[in-house]
C-alpha cells in the first residue's frame, strides 16, 4: 500500500536556456537623470506697424486784410457823404440852434482852415475807397487759388486804404478842434471828438492786425 501512495511531483527545474531568453531589463543610464532642455521656441522679431499719419489741420488765419478793407471802405463812404453835406450847409448862414447843435461863428482864418480840412477828407476818401475796393476784389476773385503775389498786393492796398482812413480821421479831429475852440462845451462837437479817439484806436488795431497776421497766405 505504501508503494501505491504517489509521491508529490518535484518542481520543474528552469533551464538556463529559459533564463537567457527572458528580455533584459533596461539599465538606467546617467543621461536619463540629466534635465531635459526646454522645447525650442521660435521667437519672431515682429515690429509694430507705425501709426497712421494724422492729417494736420491748418488753422486758418483771421481775414485781417478783408476786415481792414471793409473798414476803410465804410469810412470812405461815410466821411465822403458827411464832407459833401458840410460843404453844402456851410454856404448858408446858420440861423437855428439847439442843445445838441449850436451855430458857431468862426473867424475867416479858422473858417478857411476848417473848409480846407473838409475838402481834404473828401479828396482822401477817393483813393481810400479805390484801394479798399481793389483789395477786396483781389481777395474774392482769388479765393480758390491764392497766389503769393495776389495776397501781397491785397495786403499792400489794405495798408494804403487804412493809412488814408487814418489821415481822414486826423483831419476830422483837426476840424473838430477848431469848432471846439470857437464853441467850448458844445455837445455835438464834444461827442464828435470822443468818437474821433475811438476811430483812431480802431485804426491802430487795424495796423497791428496787418502786421501780426500778415497777408493770410498759407505757405
Secondary structure, DSSP 8 states (H G I E B T S, - for coil): -TTTS----------HHHHHHS-------HHHHS-----------------------------HHHHHHHHHHHHHHHHHHHHHHHHHHTTS------SSS------HHHHHHHHHHHHHHHHHHHHHHHHHHHHHHHHHHTSSS--HHHHHHHHHHHHHHHHHHHHHHHHHHHHHHHHHHHSTT-HHHHHHHHHHHHHHHHHHHHHHHHHHHTT----
